[in-house]
C-alpha cells in the first residue's frame, strides 16, 4: 500500500515476487505517473500479482491489511511512514527497505532488503517461527510507540519544552 513512486522501490518488490511466484496484493496509484503505468504494463498480467487501484474506504483497507501474511515496505525516503506504522499494529511480519528511517521505526526488529534478490532471499528463508516473532515485535513496538495517546503526549511534551 503506497504511492507508486521510485523511492518506494515498487519495482524491487514486484520483481522479487514475480520471480518467486508468490501472491502479492499491491494497492497504489498506478495510473498517476509514467512510472506507475510502466510497472502496471510490465507486471499487471503476472498471475500472482494483484495490482489494485487506491482504496480509500477504511473498512476495506482494514480487511486487506488484516489478511496479509507478510508486509513488504519499500519506502526509502521520508521518516516514520504511516503505512508501516499502521501495519505494525496488525502483528504481521515486516520486511522493509533497509534505510535508517525504517530501521528506526521498527527498532531493528524487522527484516531488511535493498534489492529484489535480497527480498526474494528473505521471503524464501522466512520460517513460521521467525515470522511470528517479527510480527509480535512489530505489534509490541506499535502499541508502545505509535498510538494516538503516545503521539499526542510527545507533541504536548515538545510544546511544553518550547
C-alpha positions in Angstrom: 0.0 0.0 0.0 1.8 3.1 -1.2 2.2 5.9 -3.7 3.7 4.3 -6.8 7.0 6.3 -6.9 10.6 5.2 -7.4 11.7 6.0 -3.8 9.1 3.4 -2.7 11.0 0.7 -4.6 7.9 -0.7 -6.1 9.9 -2.3 -8.9 12.1 -4.1 -6.4 9.1 -5.7 -4.7 7.3 -6.6 -8.0 10.5 -8.1 -9.5 11.1 -10.3 -6.4 7.5 -11.5 -6.1 7.1 -12.2 -9.8 10.3 -14.3 -9.7 9.1 -16.3 -6.6 5.6 -16.8 -8.0 4.2 -15.8 -4.5 0.9 -14.0 -4.4 1.1 -10.2 -3.8 -1.7 -7.7 -3.3 -0.3 -4.3 -4.1 -2.5 -1.2 -3.7 -1.4 2.0 -5.2 -2.0 4.9 -7.7 -0.7 3.0 -10.7 -2.2 5.4 -13.2 -0.9 8.7 -11.7 2.6 8.6 -13.3 4.6 7.2 -16.2 6.5 5.1 -13.6 3.3 3.5 -12.3 1.8 3.0 -15.7 5.0 1.3 -16.9 5.1 -1.0 -13.9 1.5 -1.9 -14.3 2.1 -2.7 -18.0 5.1 -4.8 -17.2 3.7 -6.7 -14.2 -0.1 -6.4 -14.4 -0.6 -9.7 -16.3 1.5 -11.7 -13.9 -0.9 -14.3 -12.4 0.4 -14.0 -8.9 0.5 -10.1 -8.7 -2.7 -8.3 -7.9 -2.1 -4.6 -8.7 -5.1 -2.8 -7.2 -6.0 0.9 -7.6 -6.2 3.1 -4.5 -8.6 2.0 -1.7 -9.9 4.8 0.5 -12.6 3.0 2.4 -11.3 2.3 5.9 -13.1 -1.0 6.3 -11.9 -2.3 3.0 -8.3 -1.2 3.7 -8.5 -2.9 7.1 -9.7 -6.1 5.5 -6.8 -6.1 3.0 -4.3 -5.4 5.8 -5.7 -8.0 8.2 -5.4 -10.8 5.6 -1.8 -10.2 4.9 0.7 -12.8 5.9 3.8 -10.5 5.4 4.0 -6.8 4.8 6.6 -5.6 2.3 7.6 -2.0 2.9 9.8 -0.5 0.1 9.8 3.2 1.2 13.3 4.5 1.3 12.8 8.3 1.9 10.9 10.4 4.4 10.7 9.4 8.0 8.3 7.4 10.1 5.9 6.2 7.4 2.2 5.9 8.2 1.7 2.8 6.2 4.5 1.0 8.0 3.2 2.1 11.4 -0.4 1.1 10.6 0.7 -2.4 9.5 2.9 -2.9 12.6 -0.4 -2.8 14.7 -1.6 -5.9 12.9 1.3 -8.0 14.3 2.3 -9.1 10.8 6.0 -9.7 10.0 7.6 -6.7 8.2 10.2 -7.0 5.5 11.4 -3.4 4.8 13.8 -1.4 2.8 16.9 -1.2 4.9 17.0 2.6 5.1 17.7 4.3 8.5 14.0 5.5 8.8 12.6 2.0 8.6 15.2 0.5 10.9 14.4 3.3 13.5 10.7 2.8 13.2 10.9 -1.0 13.7 13.7 -0.7 16.2 15.9 -3.0 14.1 13.5 -5.9 14.6 12.1 -6.3 11.1 14.0 -7.9 8.3 15.6 -5.6 5.7 16.4 -5.6 2.0 17.9 -3.4 -0.6 17.4 -5.4 -3.8 15.0 -7.8 -5.4 17.5 -10.6 -4.8 17.7 -9.8 -1.1 13.9 -9.6 -0.8 13.4 -12.9 -2.6 16.0 -14.5 -0.3 14.3 -13.1 2.8 11.0 -14.5 1.7 12.4 -17.9 0.8 14.1 -18.2 4.2 11.3 -16.8 6.4 10.2 -19.7 8.6 6.9 -19.6 10.6 8.6 -19.2 14.0 10.7 -16.2 12.8 7.7 -14.7 11.1 5.6 -15.0 14.3 8.4 -13.4 16.3 8.8 -10.5 13.9 5.0 -9.9 13.9 4.9 -10.0 17.7 7.8 -7.5 17.9 6.1 -5.2 15.4 2.9 -5.2 17.4 4.7 -4.5 20.7 6.6 -1.6 19.2 3.5 -0.1 17.6 1.5 -0.4 20.8 4.3 1.2 22.8 5.3 4.0 20.5 2.6 4.5 17.8 -0.7 5.1 19.4 -2.6 8.4 19.3 -2.1 8.7 23.1 1.7 8.3 22.8 2.0 10.6 19.8 -0.2 13.3 21.4 1.8 13.1 24.6 5.0 13.5 22.6 3.7 16.6 20.9 2.5 18.2 24.1 5.8 17.4 25.8 7.6 19.1 22.9 5.3 22.2 23.2 6.0 22.3 26.9 9.7 22.3 26.3 9.4 25.1 23.7 
